[in-house]
């Protein structure tokens, strides 16, 4: 029931990333786009559900993009998921580069679990390439329960340089 549950109400098949970027730009019209990156053991449909839940819970009205990397969708697939995150870095950086198309357009990154590792690796990659345009268009970063070793995170942050602000990390003692 669409009145009480999250449901897929409509779909549009887009040929490629450039068509997707044009659709987002049209919806955004000069503002900001939220990019959500799902975590470990989450399939595309799991990521879509989480993104819908986040949009509803926080009453988000800006255009939202789910960046879904290929997860095994199985708790025994940790190594596979870790490799998939690393494999997805170039595609994520390419998407970040293509989303803002006009002055003032920005991207806010929200990542969960292993998706946080993808965000940090991608920002690190952009910094190491000297791509300050990508980094300057990030309006903020939220990492929820990041699946990143603290020492690795420090190294990633050091390579990135000044982190986009606000930059928030949510963790729990569990």
C-alpha angles and dihedrals in degrees: 000000000000090000092063107017139050108258136169100249099174140003135202120192111218120200098222147341094280091058090049091050091051090052092051092047090051091052093044100046099192101328138092134306126206114220115198120196115195125220142236120318093015123129124206091266091049089052092049090051093049091048091050090048092050092048091051097042094049097034092236113184101173119100110278129205124196112212103201118190118193107273122183087230088219128106088226090059100078096125091046091051092048090053091046090055091053091046090053097056096095093048092048093050090047090052092048090050093050102043099074109057104162135044112281097022111131141185126220115203123213117178135176129206112317090006085072089061089054091050094049094045091049094049088047090051092050091049093049089051089051092243098154091161092071093046093047092055094057107103095189146333131224120187113192115199090338115212095217129118107246093234091051090048091053090052092048091049091048091053092047093051118202105022120228111266130267094036112174132181120194118196139156132213089240 
